């Protein structure tokens, strides 16, 4: 049985460089829905940023563990407190990944939250929120 991590894929006419530049800074895309506050840095390997949303409902700390310019970005969630589920540290140890591919005249973006699986209590709500953020990102990158 394969693991069913949450994933979302889209294409844009923007270059891989433009896409990478947008994605490396979460303030460019992980905002605008739930009163988000993002502090810290996400530029170089081992940089950390804090994501708070929903007035204390969602708190996570991410560390940039892999960065391949114009190709891949991976953050590991090193701390999480999700107050809307019983196991509040459910995201701890999961990975938030973007892969960027050049395909003819387009750029393909593949987002995967490795470890966010249907067995998680937050899967329904969290995957729904991810879809909202990523649909907004897709729209912004296609304007």
Secondary structure as UniProt FT lines:
FT   STRAND          6..12
FT   HELIX           16..23
FT   HELIX           26..28
FT   STRAND          37..40
FT   TURN            45..46
FT   STRAND          48..53
FT   TURN            54..57
FT   STRAND          58..68
FT   TURN            69..71
FT   STRAND          72..82
FT   TURN            83..84
FT   TURN            88..93
FT   STRAND          95..103
FT   TURN            104..105
FT   STRAND          106..114
FT   TURN            118..119
FT   TURN            121..122
FT   HELIX           123..141
//
